[in-house]
């Protein structure tokens, strides 16, 4: 007997899945371009600032990939900390966020 569990639907106030994908793709494309630009500038071995910038961009790319996975499994837009909906305004600004503002503040 297959287990066909329904996937949670996107909230009515949430943007459509196509719009979310577009925002995430834009965020990914932007980060990849930033990483490429940093690589093209040429990094000295002792350039710690550039190294930190690259690490931050790679972390953001990982978070974007995780957001795509949450979109696929139906949990996109739900805070991983408190399980409450992340406000659409926050998702518009930071489409790959995993937490609402309150949980993000506690995590920082």
C-alpha positions in Angstrom: 0.0 0.0 0.0 1.7 3.2 -1.1 1.8 6.1 1.3 0.3 9.0 -0.5 0.5 11.8 2.0 -0.8 15.1 0.8 1.8 17.9 0.6 0.9 21.1 2.4 -0.3 23.7 0.0 1.2 27.1 -0.2 -0.5 29.6 2.1 -3.1 31.8 0.3 -1.1 35.0 1.0 2.2 33.4 -0.2 3.5 34.1 -3.7 2.9 31.4 -6.3 5.4 28.7 -6.7 6.6 30.0 -10.0 7.2 33.5 -8.5 9.2 31.9 -5.6 11.3 29.9 -8.1 12.0 33.0 -10.1 13.1 34.9 -6.9 15.3 32.0 -5.9 16.8 31.7 -9.3 17.5 35.4 -9.3 19.2 35.1 -5.9 21.3 32.1 -7.1 22.3 33.9 -10.3 23.3 37.0 -8.4 25.4 35.0 -5.9 27.1 33.1 -8.7 28.0 36.3 -10.5 29.4 37.8 -7.3 31.5 34.7 -6.8 32.8 34.8 -10.4 33.6 38.5 -10.1 35.6 37.8 -6.9 37.5 35.0 -8.6 38.3 37.2 -11.6 39.9 39.9 -9.4 42.6 37.5 -8.4 43.0 36.7 -4.7 46.3 37.0 -2.8 46.9 34.2 -0.4 46.7 36.6 2.6 43.4 38.3 1.5 41.2 37.2 4.3 38.4 39.6 3.5 37.9 38.2 0.1 38.1 34.7 1.5 35.3 35.6 4.0 33.2 37.1 1.2 33.5 33.9 -0.9 32.6 31.8 2.1 29.5 33.9 2.8 28.4 33.7 -0.8 28.9 29.9 -0.8 26.8 29.7 2.4 24.0 31.8 0.7 24.1 29.4 -2.3 23.7 26.5 0.0 20.7 28.2 1.7 19.2 28.9 -1.7 19.5 25.2 -2.7 17.9 24.3 0.6 15.0 26.7 -0.1 14.5 25.0 -3.5 14.2 21.7 -1.5 11.7 23.2 0.9 9.7 24.4 -2.1 9.6 20.9 -3.5 8.6 19.3 -0.3 6.0 21.8 0.6 7.6 23.4 3.6 8.8 26.6 2.0 7.6 29.7 3.9 7.4 27.9 7.2 9.9 28.8 9.9 12.2 26.0 10.8 12.4 27.3 14.4 8.8 27.8 15.4 6.9 26.2 12.5 4.9 29.4 12.0 4.6 31.1 8.6 7.4 33.4 7.6 5.8 36.8 6.6 5.6 37.2 2.8 7.5 40.5 3.1 10.5 38.8 4.6 10.4 36.1 1.9 10.3 38.8 -0.7 13.4 40.4 0.6 15.2 37.2 1.5 13.6 34.4 -0.5 15.9 31.7 0.9 15.4 32.5 4.6 14.7 29.6 6.9 13.4 31.5 9.9 11.0 34.2 10.9 12.6 37.4 12.3 12.1 36.3 16.0 13.7 32.9 15.5 16.5 34.4 13.4 17.2 36.9 16.2 17.4 34.1 18.7 19.7 32.1 16.5 22.1 35.0 16.0 
